[in-house]
């Protein structure tokens, strides 16, 4: 059953995120995805994520299709104007890529090409409206298309640190749902009590909500996230647990598995991100019982 069909039927979906390489050697990408066959519903492919130049999402999505996996690619307005975005979305359909996640990209200043110029012709709501127009058979200039693309768009919600931000982001997501978003992907949060509040708030928008689980690699990464991303609510107790573990790699996988099991009962899916440790994704799935 396709990702879109599962969303529509209310079945639980499992997404795994994989970055494309910085270059053209796709061997690791192909190797890692082969271990996920029949275990995940779609592979999420970011596009120049974190402002870092690497192989584009269209190519990554095409590779997933070649490997028999359903892709879900990021689309943002930071790097391209409305004409290029429309061309990419038509290309996606032709390549068999129908799942789209509309995201707000990171600032260029934080990436590896800080002098690159941003475009930002369309914001997230504008891109969603553009997708609605394309799937109805018309481009943004009002010209009729020769064949309508089939696309399933969703959105990614930014990190949420407190209840005030939760209200603001829920309202913003509501506008995007009205513009055509069919599902919502949340950022990782390590406090299940607060994550429950977040999921409940976005579930009120009546589209599938998919929380994210992030694989911590070590104590240093956990400490960095706790300091620089307060919205993650990563506790000292969790950092201490990793530090005291005899096998820290195994402990981090176990933590991810526990989060997935806890979230499975309160959402319609899960997105797993390993950030360079994609070879651990099968172990995370095993730990989560998926």
matplotlib code that plots the C-alpha trace (Angstrom):
import matplotlib.pyplot as plt

x = [0.0, 1.3, 2.2, -0.8, -3.1, -2.0, -2.5, -6.0, -6.9, -5.6, -2.9, 0.4, 3.2, 7.0, 9.3, 13.1, 15.2, 18.3, 20.6, 22.1, 25.9, 28.1, 29.2, 28.1, 29.1, 25.7, 27.0, 26.3, 22.9, 22.0, 23.4, 21.6, 18.2, 18.3, 18.2, 15.0, 12.9, 9.5, 10.3, 9.4, 6.7, 8.8, 12.3, 12.5, 15.1, 16.0, 17.0, 20.3, 19.4, 21.1, 22.3, 24.9, 25.4, 24.9, 23.1, 19.6, 16.4, 15.0, 18.0, 17.8, 14.1, 14.8, 17.4, 14.8, 12.4, 15.1, 15.6, 11.9, 11.3, 8.7, 10.4, 9.2, 11.2, 11.6, 10.7, 11.5, 11.5, 15.0, 16.9, 14.4, 11.7, 8.2, 9.1, 11.9, 9.8, 6.9, 9.4, 10.8, 7.3, 6.4, 9.7, 9.0, 5.7, 7.3, 10.1, 7.4, 7.9, 4.5, 5.2, 6.2, 7.2, 7.1, 9.7, 11.2, 14.9, 17.7, 19.5, 22.4, 24.7, 24.7, 25.7, 28.8, 28.0, 27.2, 27.7, 25.0, 22.0, 18.6, 15.5, 12.4, 10.0, 7.3, 6.8, 5.5, 1.8, 2.6, 4.2, 1.2, -1.1, 1.1, 0.8, -2.9, -2.9, -0.6, -2.6, -5.8, -4.1, -3.0, 0.4, 0.8, 0.6, -2.8, -1.8, -3.3, -1.0, -0.8, -1.5, -2.0, 0.7, -0.4, 1.3, 0.7, 2.0, 2.6, 4.5, 7.2, 6.7, 9.6, 10.9, 8.5, 9.9, 6.8, 3.0, 3.0, 5.0, 2.7, -0.3, 1.5, 2.7, -0.7, -2.4, 0.3, -0.1, -3.9, -3.4, -1.1, -3.7, -6.2, -3.7, -3.5, -1.2, -2.4, -0.1, 2.1, 5.6, 6.8, 10.4, 12.0, 11.2, 12.7, 10.1, 7.1, 4.7, 5.3, 5.3, 1.9, 0.6, 2.1, 0.6, -2.8, -2.7, -1.9, -4.2, -7.0, -6.3, -7.7, -4.8, -2.3, 0.4, 3.8, 6.3, 10.0, 12.5, 16.2, 19.1, 21.5, 25.0, 26.9, 27.0, 28.5, 25.7, 23.1, 24.7, 24.9, 21.2, 20.2, 22.0, 21.3, 17.8, 15.7, 12.6, 14.0, 13.6, 16.5, 17.0, 20.1, 18.7, 18.8, 22.4, 23.4, 21.9, 24.0, 27.1, 26.7, 25.9, 28.5, 27.7, 26.7, 25.8, 23.4, 21.9, 21.3, 19.5, 17.4, 16.4, 15.2, 13.3, 11.6, 10.5, 9.0, 7.1, 5.7, 4.7, 3.1, 0.0, -0.7, 0.1, -0.4, 3.2, 6.8, 9.8, 13.2, 16.4, 19.9, 21.9, 24.7, 24.2, 21.7, 23.2, 21.7, 18.2, 17.4, 18.6, 16.3, 13.4, 14.2, 14.4, 11.0, 9.4, 8.7]
y = [0.0, 3.4, 6.2, 8.2, 5.3, 4.6, 8.2, 8.2, 4.9, 5.9, 3.2, 3.8, 5.0, 4.6, 7.1, 7.0, 10.1, 9.8, 12.5, 12.3, 12.4, 15.5, 14.2, 11.5, 8.4, 6.9, 3.5, 4.1, 5.5, 2.5, 0.0, 1.6, 1.8, -1.9, -2.9, -0.9, -2.7, -3.8, -2.1, 1.6, 3.2, 6.0, 7.4, 11.2, 12.9, 16.5, 19.0, 20.9, 20.4, 22.8, 24.9, 22.3, 21.6, 18.0, 15.8, 17.2, 15.6, 14.9, 12.6, 11.1, 10.4, 8.8, 6.5, 5.4, 4.6, 2.5, 0.6, -0.1, 2.4, 5.1, 8.6, 11.7, 14.8, 18.2, 21.3, 24.8, 28.3, 29.4, 28.4, 28.6, 30.9, 29.8, 28.9, 26.5, 25.1, 24.3, 22.7, 20.5, 19.4, 18.4, 16.5, 14.8, 13.4, 12.2, 10.5, 8.7, 10.9, 12.0, 12.7, 16.2, 17.8, 21.6, 23.0, 26.3, 25.9, 26.9, 30.2, 30.1, 31.7, 28.5, 26.3, 25.6, 28.3, 31.3, 33.8, 32.1, 34.4, 33.3, 33.5, 33.1, 33.9, 31.8, 30.9, 27.6, 28.6, 29.9, 26.6, 24.6, 26.9, 26.4, 22.6, 22.8, 24.8, 22.3, 19.3, 21.0, 21.4, 25.0, 26.7, 29.9, 32.0, 30.6, 28.4, 25.0, 22.0, 19.1, 16.4, 16.9, 15.9, 13.7, 15.1, 14.5, 17.6, 17.9, 20.3, 20.1, 22.1, 24.1, 23.3, 24.3, 25.3, 26.3, 26.5, 30.0, 28.8, 25.8, 28.0, 30.1, 27.1, 25.3, 28.4, 28.6, 24.9, 25.4, 28.0, 25.6, 22.8, 25.1, 25.7, 22.0, 20.3, 16.7, 15.7, 17.3, 16.2, 17.3, 18.0, 15.6, 16.2, 14.1, 15.0, 12.7, 14.7, 17.9, 15.9, 14.6, 18.2, 19.0, 16.0, 16.7, 20.3, 19.4, 16.5, 19.0, 20.2, 16.8, 15.7, 12.9, 13.9, 12.3, 12.9, 12.5, 10.5, 11.5, 9.0, 10.5, 9.4, 10.2, 12.3, 15.2, 15.4, 15.1, 17.9, 20.1, 19.6, 20.3, 23.6, 24.8, 23.4, 24.1, 22.9, 19.4, 19.3, 16.8, 16.2, 15.8, 12.4, 11.2, 12.5, 10.8, 7.5, 7.6, 8.5, 5.6, 3.0, 0.2, 0.3, 3.9, 3.1, 0.4, 2.6, 5.4, 3.0, 1.7, 5.3, 5.8, 2.6, 3.5, 6.9, 5.2, 2.7, 5.5, 7.7, 4.9, 4.9, 8.6, 9.4, 8.1, 7.6, 8.1, 9.7, 8.4, 10.5, 9.0, 11.9, 10.0, 6.8, 5.4, 2.0, 1.9, 2.4, -1.4, -1.7, 1.2, -0.5, -3.7, -1.9, -0.3, -3.6, -2.4]
z = [0.0, -0.9, 1.6, 0.3, 0.7, 4.2, 5.2, 3.7, 5.4, 8.8, 8.9, 10.7, 8.4, 9.0, 7.3, 7.3, 6.4, 4.3, 3.1, -0.4, -0.7, -1.2, -4.5, -6.9, -5.1, -4.2, -3.1, 0.7, -0.1, -2.2, 0.4, 3.3, 1.6, 0.6, 4.2, 4.6, 2.0, 3.2, 6.6, 5.9, 3.8, 2.3, 2.4, 3.1, 1.0, 2.2, -0.5, 0.3, 4.0, 6.5, 3.7, 2.7, -1.0, -2.0, -4.5, -5.1, -3.8, -7.3, -8.0, -4.5, -5.1, -8.4, -6.8, -4.2, -7.0, -8.8, -5.5, -5.2, -2.4, -2.3, -2.0, -0.2, -1.1, 0.5, -1.4, -0.3, -1.7, -0.5, -3.6, -6.5, -7.9, -8.7, -12.3, -11.3, -8.5, -10.9, -13.3, -10.5, -9.3, -12.9, -13.1, -9.8, -11.1, -14.3, -12.3, -10.2, -7.1, -5.8, -2.1, -1.2, 2.1, 2.0, 4.4, 5.5, 4.7, 7.0, 6.5, 4.1, 6.6, 8.6, 5.6, 3.5, 0.9, 3.1, 0.2, -1.9, -2.6, -1.4, -3.6, -1.4, -4.2, -2.5, 1.2, 2.4, 2.0, -1.5, -2.5, -1.3, -3.2, -6.3, -5.8, -5.7, -8.9, -10.7, -9.6, -10.8, -14.2, -14.3, -13.7, -11.7, -14.8, -15.6, -18.5, -18.8, -18.3, -20.7, -18.1, -14.4, -11.9, -8.9, -5.7, -2.0, -0.1, 3.6, 5.9, 8.5, 11.6, 13.2, 16.7, 19.5, 22.8, 24.9, 24.9, 23.3, 20.3, 20.2, 19.7, 17.1, 15.1, 15.3, 13.9, 11.1, 10.3, 10.1, 7.3, 5.5, 5.8, 4.3, 1.4, 0.7, 3.2, 3.8, 6.6, 9.3, 10.3, 13.7, 14.9, 17.5, 21.2, 24.0, 26.6, 26.0, 28.2, 26.2, 22.9, 23.8, 24.1, 20.7, 19.0, 20.5, 19.3, 15.7, 15.6, 16.0, 12.4, 11.2, 9.1, 9.9, 12.4, 12.1, 15.0, 14.5, 16.4, 16.2, 16.9, 19.4, 18.5, 21.7, 24.9, 23.0, 20.5, 23.3, 25.2, 22.1, 21.4, 25.0, 24.9, 21.4, 20.8, 23.9, 22.0, 22.1, 25.9, 26.1, 29.8, 32.0, 33.0, 29.4, 28.9, 32.2, 31.0, 27.8, 29.7, 32.2, 29.5, 28.9, 25.2, 24.3, 20.7, 21.7, 24.4, 21.9, 19.6, 22.6, 23.4, 19.9, 19.9, 23.2, 21.8, 18.7, 20.8, 23.0, 20.1, 18.1, 20.3, 19.9, 16.2, 12.7, 11.9, 12.7, 10.9, 11.9, 11.4, 11.9, 10.5, 8.9, 10.8, 8.3, 8.7, 12.2, 10.9, 10.8, 14.4, 15.4, 13.7, 15.5, 18.8, 18.2, 17.1, 13.6]

ax = plt.figure().add_subplot(projection="3d")
ax.plot(x, y, z, "-o")
ax.set_aspect("equal")
plt.show()
